[in-house]
Amino acid sequence: MAELREMGMKELRDLRKVLYTVAEVVSGFCCQPRFLTEDGKSYNAAGSVLEDICDFLGSYEQAAVNISVAAKPATSSEVEWRGWTILSFEADCAEDLAPFAVKAAEFVRDEAESRLREARRPAVTDRATERSVKEAAQ
């Protein structure tokens, strides 16, 4: 898990998407008759291994999301990637649109605030530079 904590928000988003997709593919294989017992009510040994692989992938996916939730991104692009990571996971689990829409709106707000802070930063730096130049000239 240490490797996950060292990843940037975009890397976590990309990893989460791959883990989800691979788990879906493996889950589809689990439903095939060749991975079920004769009565079709449970997995055979190979099906059980595939189920374990799905669980493992799901655990890593959840860890990537948990790290994203706990993250405090510094840039607007990191805020955006964090939002995509969490929202894509939430969308896959959501049953109701309204709570999901509220979360999406909150992430849009967070990204907009971050972009606004970034837009203001150069102006503050320019004013400080102007003051330094004026002071040096005096």
N, C-alpha and C positions, 0 to 999 in steps of 0.2 A: 504493500500500500504506500510505501514511501515514494515510489516512482509516481504514483498518482498525485501525491501532494506537491510534487515538483513540477507538474505539468501546468501549462497556461490554460486559460479558459477555452480557447479554440481547440487545443489538443484534447481536453476533456470532452468537449462536445463531439469531436470527430470520433474519439474512442467509444463514447457512449452509443453513437449511431451504429458503429460496426458491431459492438457487442449485442445490441438489440436485434440487428438484422441476422446475425449468425444464430442467436438463440431462437429466433422465429423459424429459421430454416431447419435447425435441429429439432425443434418442436414439431414441425411438419413431418419429419421423418418418423418421429415417435408414434404418429398416428397411423403409420402404414402397418398392414397386417403382419409383415415379416418381423416386426418388433413387438408383437403382442402374443400372449399365450393362445393356445388352441381355442379356448372359449371366447377370446377377444376382450376379456374383462380386465386384464392387467398386462403390464409389460413383461416380456420375457427377459432373460439376462442381458441381452444386447440393448433392449429397450430401456432397462433400468440404468445402464451405463449412459445412454443418451440423455435420460432424465437428469442424471447427476451432472452431466456436462451443461445442460440447460440451467440447472441451479447454480453452478459455478459461474457461468456467464452472467446470470442475473445478479449474483452477489457483486461481481466486479462492476456491473452497470450501476447498481445501487450505490456502491462506494464512490464512483465517479460523480454521481449526482450529489451525494452527501458532501463531498469535498467542494463542489460548486456552490452548494447552499451556504457552506461555512465561509467561503472565500469573500474577501473584501477587495474586489478589483480596483485598480488605480486609474485605468484609462477607459474611455467610453467604448472602445472596441472590446475590451475585456468585459465590461458590463454587458454589452450586447451578446457576446458569446456565452457568458454565464446565463443570461436569460434564455437563450436558445436551448442550452443544455437542460435546464430545469423545466422549461415549458414543453419541450419535446417529450420528456419523461412523463410529465403531468398529463399531457394529451393522450399518451398511450394508456394511462391508468384512469382517466376521467370518465365519469358516468353522467355528469351534469355539466352543461355548457356554462351556466352563469358563474359558478365559482372559478372555473377555468378562465373565463373572460376577465374576471376581476384580477386574477394573477397576471394575465397577459398585460392588462392596463397598467398594473404596478411596475412591471418590467419596462414597459414603454416609458413610463414616467422616470424611472431610475436612469435609463439611457439618456433621455432628453436632459435631465439635470446634469448628468456627467458631461455631456457635450457642451452644455452652457458653461459649466465651470472651466472646461478646457478653452472655450472661446474667450473667456474673460482673462485667463492667465497671461497671454501675450500682451494684452493691454496694460496690465499691472506691471509687467516686466519693462515695457516701453516707457512708462511713466517713471519708474525707478531709474532707468537708464538716462532719461531726460534730466532728472534731478541731479544725478551724478555728473553729467556733462555741465550743467549750469553751475554746480558747486565748484567744479574744477576750473571753470572759466573765471570765477570770481576771485 
